[in-house]
Amino acid sequence: MAALRGVSCGRIRSMSSWYRQVEPAPKDPILGVTEAFLADHSPDKVNVGVGAYRDDNGKPVVLECVREAERRIAGNMNM
């Protein structure tokens, strides 16, 4: 049992050293929008980040531009 632990720990150390060589990816600018929203203390702020838009009661909001796109697509059978 102790021998198995040694092998397992050795593999973990090996993987750990491999990951240290991997450079972090650049920050995602889209997620930065949400970070800015969370950092803003304004009571009038609006979250336009990734995800569903909701009203003050937590109900989903469908933007008018989305409704218009749906109407246009529904009216065009070639799409």
Secondary structure, 3 states (H helix, E strand, C coil): CHHHHHHHHHHHHHHHHHHHCCCCCCCCHHHHHHHHHHHCCCCCCCCCCCCCCECCCCCECCCHHHHHHHHHHHHCCCC
